[in-house]
Amino acid sequence: MSTSQTTPSLASLANSSAGQARSAWLREPLLHFLLLGALLFAADHYLVGRADDPRNIVVGAEVDAEAKQIFSAARGREPNAEELKALRQVWLDNEVLYREGLALQVDRGDTAIRERVIFKALSVVDANTKLPPVSEQVLRDWFEKNRVKYDEPARFDFQEAALAGDNSEATVRAFVAELNAGAAGDAKAGLRVFKGRPQSNLEQSYGADFAKTFAAIAPGEWHALQTRDGWRAMRLDALSKPQPAAFEALRTVIQQDWTDATLSEQRSAAVRALTQKYKVKFEASKP
């Protein structure tokens, strides 16, 4: 039986693990990614729909087309409706900042570089952003609300015997019976070995129902299990239980995370307030 060791990949916005179940980046304030958004949409899309009225903004098919192209190149698939909506919002935030930057004349000396104008406009927004006072209770409440970021998740060591060809339930169950009886599976399958995979990774790779079922099986025995992509022969080798994080041990990190999140939310709110000055029209995306 051939053996290959695989290790978990790190999520980032560029390859964006919807990956970590639809992407953790969608759950964070979008202005963390304004500069990246500016670079992605640095083409002259701001001219779309501007026409005679600079207060009109049209988020047109050209924006959607470029967003889909960039997303597909990074992720190997087109964005779903929620992801496309988030990409449109990044583009709109950048467009508003760009126009506000032009109104403030921060484009002097930078007329050809859109992202620099956006960055300067965002700097003006930042200058008017003030961090509210924070108490111990505020930090503890924020910690509890965001515990998933700090708790150590359950981790799984497991193996998958990947059958070539027929992966029907009957075939996989028969193969599992052979494996549990001690038969070699070299001729039928390749063995994949996974170490320390968190439950979120299992949900991402195999589906939430599978992860819940897999966490309840006894280690050391092969099972025929249904995943969102079909039936698989799997064996759980070891399961480490989740460990709750201690606030005291992470207080400095928690305060910094709270600061970053709070300032980012304030930036988002400030940019959305500026958006009210414009008439925004969303056109239907071309199929």
N, C-alpha and C positions, 0 to 999 in steps of 0.2 A: 504494500500500500504506500503510494508516494506521499510524502509529508511536506507541507509548506507552512512556514510560520508567518502569520500576518499580525500586524500591529495597528492600533487605532490611529487614524489621522487627526491632526489638529484642525479644528474648525476656524475659518476666517471668513471675512466678507467676500474675498475674491473667489473662493471655492464654495463658500457658504453652506455648510452642511445643513438643507431643509431637513438638510443635514440636521443636525441636532433638532430633530423634529421641528420642522418648519422654521427653522432658523431662529436662533436666539436673537440674532440681530434685528429681527422684526419686532421683537418685544421690547427692545431698548429704544430710548429717544432718538429720533432719526437724525438729529443734527450732529450726532457723533460722526456721521458719514458725509457731512456737507462738502468737505474739501474733496473727498473721493468722488462724490457725485459731480462736483464741478469738473473734475478731470475727465470723468466718463462722458459727460455731456458738454464737452468744451466746444463742440461744433456750433455753427451759427444757428442753432434751433431757436434762439431767443427772437429771431426775426419772424418766426411763424406766428401769424395772427396779429402781429403788432400793428400793421397797416397804418391808418391815420391817427389812431388813438393809443397813446403809450400806456393808458390805464387798462387796456384790454390785454388779457393773456389767454391764448388758446393752447391747451395741452392737446396737441393733435396726433394724428397717426404717425407722423415722423418721430415723435418722442417715443411712442410705444414701440415702434419698429426698432429703434436703436436700443431701447431698454431690453427688448426681447433678445436682440443679437448679443448684447454684452452678457446677459444672464445665461443664455444658452451656451456661450463659449466657456463660461466658468463652471457651469453645473451640468452640462450635457442634456438639458431639457429646457422647455420654455417655462417661464414663470406662471404660477397659477394666479387666479384673480386677486387674491390677497397680496401676493408678492408684487404683482404688476401695479396695484394701487399704491404700495409703499414706494416703488421706484418712481411713479408719477409724482408722489408727494416730495421726494428728494429733488426732482427736477424743478417742481414748482417753487420750493423753498429757495433753491439756487437762483431761479429766475427773478423772484421778488428781491432777493439780496442784490443781484446784479443791477436791477433797475434803481433800487435805492442807492446803490453805490454811484451810479451815473448821476442821480439827482444831487448827491452830496459832492459831486465832482471829484471823487477819489480816483477816477480813471485817468487823471492827468499823468502823463508819462507812461501809462499802461494801457493805452487804448486798444491794443491788439490782444490783450491777455485776459480773457474772461475770468479765469479762476482767481486771479489776483484781485480783480475788482470785487468779486464775491467775498474773498477773504478780508479785504479792507472794510467792506460793509458789515461783515460779521463782527469785526473788531469794534466798530462803533456800537453795535448791539451789546457786545460784551462789556463795554465801558459803562453801560447803564444797567448792568446786571449786578445785583448785590446778594450775597449769600445771607439767608436769614440766620438768626442765632439758633444754635443747636444745643439741646439738653441731653443728658444721659438717657432719659426716657424716650426722646425722639429717636435716638440711635438704636435703642433696644427694640422699639416698635418697628423701625425700618429693617433691622436684622431679622426679626421674626417674619416679616412680610416677604423677605427675599432669602429665606433660609436655604432654598434649593441651590443657591450660588455657593454656599459655604459648607453644607453638610457633605460628608463623604458618602457617596452612594454605594449601594450594594454592587459588588463586582463579581463577575463570572469567569471561571476558567472552564472552557468547554471545547468539544471537538465536533466537527461536522464531516460526515462521509458523503461527499458529493457524487451522486450517481450520474453516469453519463447516459443520456437517452431518456428512457421512460421513467418519469418521476410520479407516476400515479400512486394513489394511496396503497393499493394492493401490492404494487411492486416494492415500494419503500418498506411496508410492513414485513414483507417476506425477507427483504434484505436485512432488516433490523433483527429478525428472528435468527438469521444465519450468524450475524455478528455476536449476538448474545450467547449463541451456542458455541462460540469459539472459532467459527470459520474465518479464514482470511478473506479480506475484501479487496485485495490488490487488483484483481482482474476487473472488478466492477466499478471501483470508485477511487477518487483521490481524497486524502485526508487533509482537512484544514484544522489547524490548532490555534485557539484564541486564548489569550491570557489577560486577566484583569479588565475585562470589558464591563463598563457601567451599564446599568439597566437602560438608560436612555439610548445607548448605542444599539442594544438589542431591539428596542422599539423602532429605531430608525431603520435598521437593516431587515428586520423580520416582521415587524408589526407589534402593536400594543398587546393584542390578545396572546400572541406567541410568548412575549416576554412575561406576562402574568402566569401562563401555564408553565413555562420553563423554570420559573422561580420556585414552583411547588413540587417539582419532580425530585426523586431521590438520586444522588450522585452515583456514578459508577456503572450505569446501565444505559444501553442504547434505547432510544425511543423514536418512533415515527411521529413527527409533529407537523402540524399544518402551519405554514407561514403565509404571509400575504402573497407570496410568489409561488406557492405550491407546497407539496410535501417534502420534508427533509428528514434525513437520519441524523440524530443529534445525541450527544452524550455529555451530561454535566459532570465535570470533574471536581470542581470545588466552588463554593459560594461564600464570599465574605459578606457579613451583614453590614447594613448601613450604620455609619457612626455620626451622631449629631455633633455639630460644631459648638464650641464654647465661646460665648460672646467675649468674655474677658481676654481670652488668648488672641482674639482677632480684632480687638477694639480699634487699633490704629488703621488696619485695612478697611474695616467697616466704615469708619469716619471718612476716609478718603473716597470710598465708593459712594457714600451718601452725598458727599460734596460734589463729585463728578456728575452724579445723576440729577441732583437738584439744580445745578447750574445748567445742565443740558436741557432739562425741562423748562427752565426759565428762558433759555435761548429759543427753544421751539415755540413757546407761547408768544415771545416777542416777534418772531418772524411771522407767525400766523396772524398776529394783530396787524402787522404791516400789510399782509395779504388782503385785508379788508379794504384797502385803498384801491384795489384793482377789481376789475370785472373778469372773473375767470370762467372760461368755457372749456369743458371737457368734450372732445369729439370721440365718437365711437372708434375703437381700434379696428384696423383692417384684419380680417382672418388670416 
